[in-house]
Amino acid sequence: MHRKFIALVVSTAIAVTGVSASQARAADAKDILGGLAAIAILGAAIHQYDKKKERRRQQEEHVSRNPIHPYPIPQPEPKTHGYPKPRPLPKDIAGYSLPSQCLREAEGYRGAGPVLGARCLSRYYKYSESLPEQCKVAYWNGERTRSAYEPNCLRKYGYKVAYNY
């Protein structure tokens, strides 16, 4: 910023000194003030250009950071609409309640017997891996072999079908 301004002043001074002394005497105060005003305007323009350039550089260098709060930010309470959430059943009890949506009549298993679909249980029952293998049955449905669980066998092991699941 300063170098350009100084260079402008020096170049103007060199140009002015080249003028002969006779011409300098002939110039009146208006001409001198006009020249000084032109130099001042050029200096102000250069200064504004440098200011804009500096602002752009600072914006490029700026890195925004999330503020670090010395206290926890208050979070809104979840809306419960006045009803308390039901507590989950204890694991030892919930582990034995099977979803009723998996109970179906299977064509091809003892005529049309009730079974609990293995794929349905794996989707909707969290503990499907712990079901007893002795209760797993395979049956032909006319197209392919399906696997399911026998409800009566599962009942012997303490499982029950929860109809309000």
VMD Tcl script that builds the backbone (N, CA, C; Angstrom):
set m [mol new atoms 495]
animate dup $m
set s [atomselect $m all]
$s set {name element resname resid chain x y z} {
  {N N MET 1 A 0.821 -1.172 0.000}
  {CA C MET 1 A 0.000 0.000 0.000}
  {C C MET 1 A 0.875 1.248 0.000}
  {N N HIS 2 A 1.830 1.315 0.907}
  {CA C HIS 2 A 2.688 2.494 0.998}
  {C C HIS 2 A 3.665 2.565 -0.173}
  {N N ARG 3 A 4.139 1.436 -0.633}
  {CA C ARG 3 A 5.116 1.430 -1.734}
  {C C ARG 3 A 4.527 2.032 -3.006}
  {N N LYS 4 A 3.290 1.661 -3.303}
  {CA C LYS 4 A 2.657 2.186 -4.517}
  {C C LYS 4 A 2.451 3.696 -4.413}
  {N N PHE 5 A 2.019 4.127 -3.255}
  {CA C PHE 5 A 1.794 5.560 -3.061}
  {C C PHE 5 A 3.103 6.343 -3.166}
  {N N ILE 6 A 4.143 5.814 -2.540}
  {CA C ILE 6 A 5.454 6.484 -2.598}
  {C C ILE 6 A 5.966 6.504 -4.035}
  {N N ALA 7 A 5.778 5.395 -4.759}
  {CA C ALA 7 A 6.214 5.339 -6.150}
  {C C ALA 7 A 5.463 6.371 -6.989}
  {N N LEU 8 A 4.177 6.546 -6.720}
  {CA C LEU 8 A 3.391 7.540 -7.440}
  {C C LEU 8 A 3.901 8.958 -7.148}
  {N N VAL 9 A 4.177 9.228 -5.894}
  {CA C VAL 9 A 4.669 10.565 -5.517}
  {C C VAL 9 A 6.031 10.836 -6.151}
  {N N VAL 10 A 6.916 9.832 -6.118}
  {CA C VAL 10 A 8.258 10.005 -6.693}
  {C C VAL 10 A 8.165 10.222 -8.201}
  {N N SER 11 A 7.328 9.435 -8.869}
  {CA C SER 11 A 7.212 9.598 -10.329}
  {C C SER 11 A 6.612 10.963 -10.683}
  {N N THR 12 A 5.673 11.418 -9.889}
  {CA C THR 12 A 5.102 12.749 -10.117}
  {C C THR 12 A 6.160 13.831 -9.888}
  {N N ALA 13 A 6.963 13.659 -8.857}
  {CA C ALA 13 A 8.010 14.646 -8.559}
  {C C ALA 13 A 9.030 14.707 -9.685}
  {N N ILE 14 A 9.395 13.547 -10.232}
  {CA C ILE 14 A 10.361 13.524 -11.340}
  {C C ILE 14 A 9.764 14.213 -12.564}
  {N N ALA 15 A 8.482 13.974 -12.818}
  {CA C ALA 15 A 7.832 14.605 -13.973}
  {C C ALA 15 A 7.749 16.116 -13.793}
  {N N VAL 16 A 7.476 16.555 -12.591}
  {CA C VAL 16 A 7.353 17.990 -12.330}
  {C C VAL 16 A 8.719 18.677 -12.422}
  {N N THR 17 A 9.775 18.019 -11.967}
  {CA C THR 17 A 11.108 18.651 -12.012}
  {C C THR 17 A 11.613 18.808 -13.436}
  {N N GLY 18 A 11.087 18.030 -14.348}
  {CA C GLY 18 A 11.512 18.153 -15.738}
  {C C GLY 18 A 10.992 19.422 -16.388}
  {N N VAL 19 A 10.029 20.029 -15.794}
  {CA C VAL 19 A 9.464 21.259 -16.353}
  {C C VAL 19 A 10.473 22.389 -16.102}
  {N N SER 20 A 10.618 23.214 -17.062}
  {CA C SER 20 A 11.614 24.298 -16.928}
  {C C SER 20 A 11.187 25.312 -15.875}
  {N N ALA 21 A 12.131 26.051 -15.377}
  {CA C ALA 21 A 11.883 27.036 -14.329}
  {C C ALA 21 A 10.998 28.157 -14.832}
  {N N SER 22 A 11.110 28.487 -16.091}
  {CA C SER 22 A 10.296 29.574 -16.628}
  {C C SER 22 A 8.818 29.196 -16.629}
  {N N GLN 23 A 8.531 27.920 -16.942}
  {CA C GLN 23 A 7.131 27.492 -16.938}
  {C C GLN 23 A 6.597 27.436 -15.512}
  {N N ALA 24 A 7.458 27.101 -14.565}
  {CA C ALA 24 A 7.021 27.020 -13.181}
  {C C ALA 24 A 6.650 28.395 -12.661}
  {N N ARG 25 A 7.389 29.427 -13.074}
  {CA C ARG 25 A 7.060 30.776 -12.639}
  {C C ARG 25 A 5.759 31.242 -13.271}
  {N N ALA 26 A 5.483 30.789 -14.458}
  {CA C ALA 26 A 4.295 31.240 -15.168}
  {C C ALA 26 A 3.030 30.611 -14.581}
  {N N ALA 27 A 3.159 29.425 -13.923}
  {CA C ALA 27 A 1.984 28.767 -13.359}
  {C C ALA 27 A 1.493 29.541 -12.150}
  {N N ASP 28 A 0.208 29.659 -12.047}
  {CA C ASP 28 A -0.333 30.373 -10.900}
  {C C ASP 28 A -0.794 29.383 -9.820}
  {N N ALA 29 A -1.389 29.857 -8.797}
  {CA C ALA 29 A -1.801 29.045 -7.646}
  {C C ALA 29 A -2.877 28.029 -8.027}
  {N N LYS 30 A -3.746 28.376 -9.012}
  {CA C LYS 30 A -4.805 27.452 -9.435}
  {C C LYS 30 A -4.215 26.175 -10.018}
  {N N ASP 31 A -3.217 26.319 -10.858}
  {CA C ASP 31 A -2.600 25.145 -11.481}
  {C C ASP 31 A -1.931 24.256 -10.429}
  {N N ILE 32 A -1.248 24.877 -9.481}
  {CA C ILE 32 A -0.562 24.096 -8.437}
  {C C ILE 32 A -1.593 23.353 -7.589}
  {N N LEU 33 A -2.672 24.024 -7.195}
  {CA C LEU 33 A -3.716 23.368 -6.393}
  {C C LEU 33 A -4.407 22.253 -7.183}
  {N N GLY 34 A -4.600 22.452 -8.476}
  {CA C GLY 34 A -5.202 21.412 -9.320}
  {C C GLY 34 A -4.329 20.169 -9.375}
  {N N GLY 35 A -3.011 20.357 -9.496}
  {CA C GLY 35 A -2.087 19.221 -9.522}
  {C C GLY 35 A -2.072 18.477 -8.200}
  {N N LEU 36 A -2.062 19.234 -7.100}
  {CA C LEU 36 A -2.097 18.597 -5.775}
  {C C LEU 36 A -3.409 17.841 -5.564}
  {N N ALA 37 A -4.518 18.384 -6.039}
  {CA C ALA 37 A -5.813 17.711 -5.915}
  {C C ALA 37 A -5.825 16.403 -6.713}
  {N N ALA 38 A -5.228 16.428 -7.906}
  {CA C ALA 38 A -5.158 15.209 -8.729}
  {C C ALA 38 A -4.335 14.139 -8.024}
  {N N ILE 39 A -3.207 14.557 -7.438}
  {CA C ILE 39 A -2.363 13.596 -6.709}
  {C C ILE 39 A -3.129 13.039 -5.508}
  {N N ALA 40 A -3.875 13.884 -4.790}
  {CA C ALA 40 A -4.647 13.430 -3.628}
  {C C ALA 40 A -5.735 12.440 -4.045}
  {N N ILE 41 A -6.401 12.717 -5.164}
  {CA C ILE 41 A -7.453 11.809 -5.651}
  {C C ILE 41 A -6.862 10.459 -6.034}
  {N N LEU 42 A -5.716 10.481 -6.735}
  {CA C LEU 42 A -5.055 9.214 -7.094}
  {C C LEU 42 A -4.643 8.446 -5.843}
  {N N GLY 43 A -4.118 9.124 -4.855}
  {CA C GLY 43 A -3.714 8.463 -3.605}
  {C C GLY 43 A -4.900 7.842 -2.882}
  {N N ALA 44 A -6.029 8.559 -2.845}
  {CA C ALA 44 A -7.228 8.034 -2.190}
  {C C ALA 44 A -7.757 6.803 -2.927}
  {N N ALA 45 A -7.721 6.824 -4.261}
  {CA C ALA 45 A -8.190 5.678 -5.051}
  {C C ALA 45 A -7.324 4.452 -4.789}
  {N N ILE 46 A -6.015 4.655 -4.742}
  {CA C ILE 46 A -5.097 3.533 -4.469}
  {C C ILE 46 A -5.348 2.992 -3.066}
  {N N HIS 47 A -5.566 3.888 -2.118}
  {CA C HIS 47 A -5.818 3.465 -0.739}
  {C C HIS 47 A -7.099 2.627 -0.651}
  {N N GLN 48 A -8.175 3.028 -1.326}
  {CA C GLN 48 A -9.432 2.275 -1.322}
  {C C GLN 48 A -9.242 0.896 -1.949}
  {N N TYR 49 A -8.502 0.828 -3.039}
  {CA C TYR 49 A -8.243 -0.449 -3.706}
  {C C TYR 49 A -7.517 -1.399 -2.758}
  {N N ASP 50 A -6.519 -0.870 -2.057}
  {CA C ASP 50 A -5.765 -1.707 -1.126}
  {C C ASP 50 A -6.640 -2.164 0.044}
  {N N LYS 51 A -7.565 -1.319 0.502}
  {CA C LYS 51 A -8.463 -1.695 1.591}
  {C C LYS 51 A -9.369 -2.858 1.177}
  {N N LYS 52 A -9.915 -2.782 -0.050}
  {CA C LYS 52 A -10.780 -3.857 -0.551}
  {C C LYS 52 A -10.002 -5.161 -0.668}
  {N N LYS 53 A -8.778 -5.051 -1.164}
  {CA C LYS 53 A -7.927 -6.226 -1.334}
  {C C LYS 53 A -7.641 -6.875 0.025}
  {N N GLU 54 A -7.386 -6.064 1.034}
  {CA C GLU 54 A -7.101 -6.564 2.381}
  {C C GLU 54 A -8.335 -7.252 2.970}
  {N N ARG 55 A -9.534 -6.682 2.755}
  {CA C ARG 55 A -10.761 -7.304 3.251}
  {C C ARG 55 A -10.990 -8.668 2.613}
  {N N ARG 56 A -10.773 -8.771 1.310}
  {CA C ARG 56 A -10.930 -10.058 0.617}
  {C C ARG 56 A -9.974 -11.096 1.182}
  {N N ARG 57 A -8.742 -10.695 1.427}
  {CA C ARG 57 A -7.744 -11.617 1.969}
  {C C ARG 57 A -8.156 -12.098 3.361}
  {N N GLN 58 A -8.681 -11.207 4.186}
  {CA C GLN 58 A -9.109 -11.588 5.527}
  {C C GLN 58 A -10.311 -12.526 5.481}
  {N N GLN 59 A -11.225 -12.315 4.541}
  {CA C GLN 59 A -12.383 -13.195 4.425}
  {C C GLN 59 A -11.965 -14.592 4.004}
  {N N GLU 60 A -10.977 -14.694 3.131}
  {CA C GLU 60 A -10.501 -16.005 2.694}
  {C C GLU 60 A -9.799 -16.736 3.827}
  {N N GLU 61 A -9.120 -16.018 4.697}
  {CA C GLU 61 A -8.397 -16.636 5.803}
  {C C GLU 61 A -9.308 -16.981 6.970}
  {N N HIS 62 A -10.486 -16.380 7.046}
  {CA C HIS 62 A -11.371 -16.559 8.197}
  {C C HIS 62 A -11.869 -18.000 8.278}
  {N N VAL 63 A -11.770 -18.604 9.449}
  {CA C VAL 63 A -12.265 -19.948 9.696}
  {C C VAL 63 A -13.337 -19.845 10.767}
  {N N SER 64 A -14.569 -20.213 10.421}
  {CA C SER 64 A -15.637 -20.128 11.416}
  {C C SER 64 A -15.565 -21.347 12.322}
  {N N ARG 65 A -15.775 -21.123 13.585}
  {CA C ARG 65 A -15.748 -22.196 14.576}
  {C C ARG 65 A -17.039 -22.138 15.379}
  {N N ASN 66 A -17.492 -23.298 15.790}
  {CA C ASN 66 A -18.667 -23.329 16.646}
  {C C ASN 66 A -18.269 -22.825 18.025}
  {N N PRO 67 A -19.122 -22.045 18.647}
  {CA C PRO 67 A -18.759 -21.516 19.963}
  {C C PRO 67 A -18.710 -22.626 21.008}
  {N N ILE 68 A -17.791 -22.508 21.929}
  {CA C ILE 68 A -17.673 -23.462 23.024}
  {C C ILE 68 A -18.404 -22.852 24.215}
  {N N HIS 69 A -19.455 -23.531 24.661}
  {CA C HIS 69 A -20.254 -23.003 25.753}
  {C C HIS 69 A -19.736 -23.553 27.079}
  {N N PRO 70 A -19.597 -22.709 28.083}
  {CA C PRO 70 A -19.129 -23.190 29.386}
  {C C PRO 70 A -20.218 -23.926 30.160}
  {N N TYR 71 A -21.442 -23.922 29.651}
  {CA C TYR 71 A -22.554 -24.575 30.325}
  {C C TYR 71 A -23.352 -25.342 29.271}
  {N N PRO 72 A -24.102 -26.362 29.667}
  {CA C PRO 72 A -24.872 -27.118 28.669}
  {C C PRO 72 A -26.000 -26.280 28.085}
  {N N ILE 73 A -26.211 -26.437 26.798}
  {CA C ILE 73 A -27.272 -25.712 26.110}
  {C C ILE 73 A -28.600 -26.383 26.458}
  {N N PRO 74 A -29.597 -25.622 26.900}
  {CA C PRO 74 A -30.873 -26.248 27.265}
  {C C PRO 74 A -31.558 -26.850 26.042}
  {N N GLN 75 A -31.991 -28.089 26.191}
  {CA C GLN 75 A -32.688 -28.793 25.121}
  {C C GLN 75 A -34.182 -28.802 25.435}
  {N N PRO 76 A -35.041 -28.683 24.422}
  {CA C PRO 76 A -36.480 -28.708 24.696}
  {C C PRO 76 A -36.924 -30.092 25.167}
  {N N GLU 77 A -37.909 -30.098 26.040}
  {CA C GLU 77 A -38.456 -31.354 26.544}
  {C C GLU 77 A -39.206 -32.069 25.423}
  {N N PRO 78 A -39.056 -33.387 25.307}
  {CA C PRO 78 A -39.822 -34.098 24.277}
  {C C PRO 78 A -41.311 -34.061 24.622}
  {N N LYS 79 A -42.126 -33.912 23.589}
  {CA C LYS 79 A -43.568 -33.824 23.802}
  {C C LYS 79 A -44.135 -35.219 24.044}
  {N N THR 80 A -44.788 -35.397 25.176}
  {CA C THR 80 A -45.391 -36.688 25.493}
  {C C THR 80 A -46.906 -36.616 25.429}
  {N N HIS 81 A -47.458 -35.423 25.182}
  {CA C HIS 81 A -48.901 -35.215 25.067}
  {C C HIS 81 A -49.629 -35.642 26.341}
  {N N GLY 82 A -48.970 -35.547 27.490}
  {CA C GLY 82 A -49.615 -35.835 28.757}
  {C C GLY 82 A -49.655 -37.294 29.144}
  {N N TYR 83 A -49.213 -38.184 28.270}
  {CA C TYR 83 A -49.238 -39.600 28.589}
  {C C TYR 83 A -47.824 -40.086 28.877}
  {N N PRO 84 A -47.630 -40.807 29.964}
  {CA C PRO 84 A -46.284 -41.337 30.218}
  {C C PRO 84 A -45.989 -42.493 29.271}
  {N N LYS 85 A -44.728 -42.645 28.919}
  {CA C LYS 85 A -44.341 -43.769 28.061}
  {C C LYS 85 A -44.416 -45.056 28.876}
  {N N PRO 86 A -44.925 -46.128 28.280}
  {CA C PRO 86 A -44.951 -47.384 29.029}
  {C C PRO 86 A -43.536 -47.916 29.223}
  {N N ARG 87 A -43.305 -48.445 30.398}
  {CA C ARG 87 A -41.985 -48.999 30.674}
  {C C ARG 87 A -41.835 -50.324 29.941}
  {N N PRO 88 A -40.660 -50.618 29.433}
  {CA C PRO 88 A -40.481 -51.918 28.782}
  {C C PRO 88 A -40.491 -53.037 29.815}
  {N N LEU 89 A -40.914 -54.202 29.361}
  {CA C LEU 89 A -40.913 -55.360 30.248}
  {C C LEU 89 A -39.480 -55.755 30.575}
  {N N PRO 90 A -39.264 -56.376 31.727}
  {CA C PRO 90 A -37.909 -56.862 32.034}
  {C C PRO 90 A -37.455 -57.871 30.983}
  {N N LYS 91 A -36.143 -57.954 30.783}
  {CA C LYS 91 A -35.591 -58.786 29.705}
  {C C LYS 91 A -35.995 -60.250 29.849}
  {N N ASP 92 A -36.024 -60.764 31.088}
  {CA C ASP 92 A -36.359 -62.177 31.257}
  {C C ASP 92 A -37.821 -62.468 30.920}
  {N N ILE 93 A -38.685 -61.461 31.020}
  {CA C ILE 93 A -40.095 -61.659 30.658}
  {C C ILE 93 A -40.322 -61.320 29.192}
  {N N ALA 94 A -39.770 -60.186 28.736}
  {CA C ALA 94 A -39.966 -59.759 27.350}
  {C C ALA 94 A -39.357 -60.751 26.382}
  {N N GLY 95 A -38.343 -61.453 26.801}
  {CA C GLY 95 A -37.675 -62.416 25.932}
  {C C GLY 95 A -38.539 -63.600 25.578}
  {N N TYR 96 A -39.643 -63.809 26.310}
  {CA C TYR 96 A -40.477 -64.969 26.051}
  {C C TYR 96 A -41.807 -64.609 25.398}
  {N N SER 97 A -42.026 -63.359 25.056}
  {CA C SER 97 A -43.266 -62.940 24.394}
  {C C SER 97 A -43.011 -62.803 22.898}
  {N N LEU 98 A -43.652 -63.650 22.110}
  {CA C LEU 98 A -43.456 -63.660 20.658}
  {C C LEU 98 A -44.526 -62.798 19.984}
  {N N PRO 99 A -44.188 -62.088 18.902}
  {CA C PRO 99 A -45.174 -61.222 18.243}
  {C C PRO 99 A -46.254 -62.034 17.533}
  {N N SER 100 A -47.505 -61.619 17.719}
  {CA C SER 100 A -48.627 -62.364 17.140}
  {C C SER 100 A -48.683 -62.211 15.624}
  {N N GLN 101 A -48.068 -61.168 15.069}
  {CA C GLN 101 A -48.107 -60.972 13.616}
  {C C GLN 101 A -47.344 -62.063 12.871}
  {N N CYS 102 A -46.510 -62.818 13.586}
  {CA C CYS 102 A -45.754 -63.891 12.934}
  {C C CYS 102 A -46.502 -65.224 12.952}
  {N N LEU 103 A -47.622 -65.293 13.668}
  {CA C LEU 103 A -48.401 -66.527 13.746}
  {C C LEU 103 A -49.298 -66.629 12.523}
  {N N ARG 104 A -49.199 -67.741 11.793}
  {CA C ARG 104 A -50.022 -67.922 10.590}
  {C C ARG 104 A -50.340 -69.403 10.388}
  {N N GLU 105 A -51.356 -69.624 9.590}
  {CA C GLU 105 A -51.731 -70.988 9.209}
  {C C GLU 105 A -50.903 -71.363 7.991}
  {N N ALA 106 A -50.125 -72.395 8.106}
  {CA C ALA 106 A -49.236 -72.790 7.014}
  {C C ALA 106 A -49.830 -73.968 6.263}
  {N N GLU 107 A -50.115 -73.763 4.983}
  {CA C GLU 107 A -50.573 -74.858 4.127}
  {C C GLU 107 A -49.395 -75.798 3.910}
  {N N GLY 108 A -49.612 -77.053 4.185}
  {CA C GLY 108 A -48.548 -78.022 3.966}
  {C C GLY 108 A -47.907 -78.486 5.259}
  {N N TYR 109 A -48.199 -77.828 6.365}
  {CA C TYR 109 A -47.674 -78.290 7.643}
  {C C TYR 109 A -48.837 -78.860 8.434}
  {N N ARG 110 A -48.889 -80.184 8.517}
  {CA C ARG 110 A -49.978 -80.901 9.199}
  {C C ARG 110 A -51.335 -80.438 8.666}
  {N N GLY 111 A -51.449 -80.425 7.387}
  {CA C GLY 111 A -52.675 -79.941 6.748}
  {C C GLY 111 A -52.592 -78.432 6.615}
  {N N ALA 112 A -53.144 -77.735 7.587}
  {CA C ALA 112 A -53.036 -76.282 7.628}
  {C C ALA 112 A -52.833 -75.893 9.088}
  {N N GLY 113 A -51.684 -76.219 9.614}
  {CA C GLY 113 A -51.413 -76.003 11.038}
  {C C GLY 113 A -50.808 -74.645 11.330}
  {N N PRO 114 A -50.919 -74.201 12.573}
  {CA C PRO 114 A -50.342 -72.907 12.952}
  {C C PRO 114 A -48.822 -73.002 13.122}
  {N N VAL 115 A -48.130 -72.011 12.611}
  {CA C VAL 115 A -46.670 -71.917 12.769}
  {C C VAL 115 A -46.295 -70.448 12.985}
  {N N LEU 116 A -45.112 -70.246 13.516}
  {CA C LEU 116 A -44.535 -68.906 13.635}
  {C C LEU 116 A -43.430 -68.808 12.594}
  {N N GLY 117 A -43.591 -67.936 11.604}
  {CA C GLY 117 A -42.628 -67.815 10.510}
  {C C GLY 117 A -41.245 -67.397 10.996}
  {N N ALA 118 A -40.206 -68.121 10.544}
  {CA C ALA 118 A -38.835 -67.843 10.985}
  {C C ALA 118 A -38.359 -66.476 10.502}
  {N N ARG 119 A -38.688 -66.131 9.272}
  {CA C ARG 119 A -38.243 -64.840 8.726}
  {C C ARG 119 A -38.937 -63.674 9.438}
  {N N CYS 120 A -40.215 -63.842 9.718}
  {CA C CYS 120 A -40.967 -62.816 10.446}
  {C C CYS 120 A -40.393 -62.639 11.848}
  {N N LEU 121 A -40.081 -63.732 12.514}
  {CA C LEU 121 A -39.505 -63.641 13.861}
  {C C LEU 121 A -38.146 -62.953 13.842}
  {N N SER 122 A -37.343 -63.235 12.815}
  {CA C SER 122 A -36.023 -62.593 12.759}
  {C C SER 122 A -36.151 -61.083 12.550}
  {N N ARG 123 A -37.236 -60.651 11.927}
  {CA C ARG 123 A -37.446 -59.213 11.717}
  {C C ARG 123 A -38.036 -58.517 12.940}
  {N N TYR 124 A -39.025 -59.150 13.572}
  {CA C TYR 124 A -39.814 -58.465 14.591}
  {C C TYR 124 A -39.569 -58.950 16.020}
  {N N TYR 125 A -38.737 -59.952 16.200}
  {CA C TYR 125 A -38.455 -60.457 17.543}
  {C C TYR 125 A -36.960 -60.335 17.798}
  {N N LYS 126 A -36.611 -59.540 18.799}
  {CA C LYS 126 A -35.213 -59.193 19.051}
  {C C LYS 126 A -34.350 -60.417 19.388}
  {N N TYR 127 A -34.942 -61.410 20.054}
  {CA C TYR 127 A -34.161 -62.554 20.531}
  {C C TYR 127 A -34.399 -63.801 19.678}
  {N N SER 128 A -34.611 -63.635 18.385}
  {CA C SER 128 A -34.939 -64.783 17.531}
  {C C SER 128 A -33.796 -65.795 17.446}
  {N N GLU 129 A -32.579 -65.350 17.670}
  {CA C GLU 129 A -31.435 -66.277 17.611}
  {C C GLU 129 A -31.436 -67.255 18.787}
  {N N SER 130 A -32.120 -66.894 19.881}
  {CA C SER 130 A -32.096 -67.745 21.074}
  {C C SER 130 A -33.269 -68.725 21.130}
  {N N LEU 131 A -34.099 -68.780 20.094}
  {CA C LEU 131 A -35.211 -69.736 20.082}
  {C C LEU 131 A -34.660 -71.158 19.994}
  {N N PRO 132 A -35.311 -72.113 20.654}
  {CA C PRO 132 A -34.790 -73.491 20.654}
  {C C PRO 132 A -34.862 -74.133 19.265}
  {N N GLU 133 A -33.770 -74.768 18.882}
  {CA C GLU 133 A -33.697 -75.430 17.571}
  {C C GLU 133 A -34.636 -76.637 17.497}
  {N N GLN 134 A -34.977 -77.228 18.655}
  {CA C GLN 134 A -35.864 -78.395 18.657}
  {C C GLN 134 A -37.259 -78.035 18.146}
  {N N CYS 135 A -37.623 -76.753 18.235}
  {CA C CYS 135 A -38.957 -76.322 17.805}
  {C C CYS 135 A -38.981 -75.866 16.351}
  {N N LYS 136 A -37.833 -75.819 15.700}
  {CA C LYS 136 A -37.775 -75.375 14.314}
  {C C LYS 136 A -38.210 -76.523 13.408}
  {N N VAL 137 A -39.125 -76.212 12.491}
  {CA C VAL 137 A -39.625 -77.224 11.559}
  {C C VAL 137 A -39.473 -76.708 10.137}
  {N N ALA 138 A -39.359 -77.625 9.197}
  {CA C ALA 138 A -39.314 -77.284 7.776}
  {C C ALA 138 A -40.513 -77.957 7.121}
  {N N TYR 139 A -41.203 -77.251 6.243}
  {CA C TYR 139 A -42.374 -77.812 5.575}
  {C C TYR 139 A -42.401 -77.338 4.129}
  {N N TRP 140 A -43.084 -78.114 3.297}
  {CA C TRP 140 A -43.221 -77.814 1.871}
  {C C TRP 140 A -44.547 -77.097 1.664}
  {N N ASN 141 A -44.499 -75.906 1.067}
  {CA C ASN 141 A -45.733 -75.143 0.868}
  {C C ASN 141 A -46.280 -75.268 -0.552}
  {N N GLY 142 A -45.741 -76.172 -1.327}
  {CA C GLY 142 A -46.186 -76.362 -2.700}
  {C C GLY 142 A -45.215 -75.761 -3.694}
  {N N GLU 143 A -44.397 -74.810 -3.273}
  {CA C GLU 143 A -43.409 -74.180 -4.146}
  {C C GLU 143 A -41.986 -74.435 -3.667}
  {N N ARG 144 A -41.777 -74.282 -2.356}
  {CA C ARG 144 A -40.432 -74.473 -1.803}
  {C C ARG 144 A -40.530 -74.824 -0.321}
  {N N THR 145 A -39.404 -75.195 0.217}
  {CA C THR 145 A -39.344 -75.548 1.632}
  {C C THR 145 A -39.236 -74.274 2.469}
  {N N ARG 146 A -40.091 -74.170 3.478}
  {CA C ARG 146 A -40.094 -73.021 4.382}
  {C C ARG 146 A -39.674 -73.483 5.772}
  {N N SER 147 A -39.098 -72.573 6.546}
  {CA C SER 147 A -38.784 -72.912 7.932}
  {C C SER 147 A -39.635 -72.052 8.847}
  {N N ALA 148 A -40.047 -72.658 9.945}
  {CA C ALA 148 A -40.913 -71.983 10.901}
  {C C ALA 148 A -40.697 -72.622 12.267}
  {N N TYR 149 A -41.425 -72.127 13.253}
  {CA C TYR 149 A -41.350 -72.668 14.609}
  {C C TYR 149 A -42.724 -73.166 15.021}
  {N N GLU 150 A -42.745 -74.303 15.693}
  {CA C GLU 150 A -43.967 -74.937 16.174}
  {C C GLU 150 A -44.420 -74.231 17.456}
  {N N PRO 151 A -45.618 -73.596 17.472}
  {CA C PRO 151 A -46.059 -72.861 18.664}
  {C C PRO 151 A -46.210 -73.730 19.912}
  {N N ASN 152 A -46.708 -74.964 19.752}
  {CA C ASN 152 A -46.883 -75.835 20.921}
  {C C ASN 152 A -45.542 -76.186 21.547}
  {N N CYS 153 A -44.538 -76.415 20.723}
  {CA C CYS 153 A -43.197 -76.723 21.228}
  {C C CYS 153 A -42.616 -75.509 21.965}
  {N N LEU 154 A -42.773 -74.328 21.378}
  {CA C LEU 154 A -42.258 -73.112 22.024}
  {C C LEU 154 A -42.954 -72.862 23.358}
  {N N ARG 155 A -44.245 -73.209 23.436}
  {CA C ARG 155 A -44.986 -73.035 24.683}
  {C C ARG 155 A -44.390 -73.906 25.786}
  {N N LYS 156 A -43.905 -75.092 25.428}
  {CA C LYS 156 A -43.272 -75.982 26.415}
  {C C LYS 156 A -41.989 -75.378 26.973}
  {N N TYR 157 A -41.312 -74.554 26.175}
  {CA C TYR 157 A -40.067 -73.911 26.614}
  {C C TYR 157 A -40.322 -72.564 27.302}
  {N N GLY 158 A -41.590 -72.203 27.495}
  {CA C GLY 158 A -41.917 -70.984 28.230}
  {C C GLY 158 A -42.271 -69.791 27.360}
  {N N TYR 159 A -42.261 -69.954 26.050}
  {CA C TYR 159 A -42.610 -68.843 25.157}
  {C C TYR 159 A -44.119 -68.762 25.007}
  {N N LYS 160 A -44.614 -67.561 24.748}
  {CA C LYS 160 A -46.045 -67.382 24.491}
  {C C LYS 160 A -46.210 -66.325 23.409}
  {N N VAL 161 A -47.337 -66.383 22.712}
  {CA C VAL 161 A -47.634 -65.404 21.667}
  {C C VAL 161 A -48.348 -64.233 22.331}
  {N N ALA 162 A -47.772 -63.052 22.214}
  {CA C ALA 162 A -48.357 -61.844 22.809}
  {C C ALA 162 A -49.235 -61.175 21.766}
  {N N TYR 163 A -50.543 -61.173 21.991}
  {CA C TYR 163 A -51.470 -60.643 20.996}
  {C C TYR 163 A -51.561 -59.126 21.019}
  {N N ASN 164 A -51.025 -58.486 22.032}
  {CA C ASN 164 A -51.009 -57.020 22.059}
  {C C ASN 164 A -49.602 -56.503 21.811}
  {N N TYR 165 A -48.786 -57.211 21.110}
  {CA C TYR 165 A -47.378 -56.884 20.856}
  {C C TYR 165 A -47.261 -55.690 19.984}
}
mol reanalyze $m
mol bondsrecalc $m
mol representation Tube
mol addrep $m
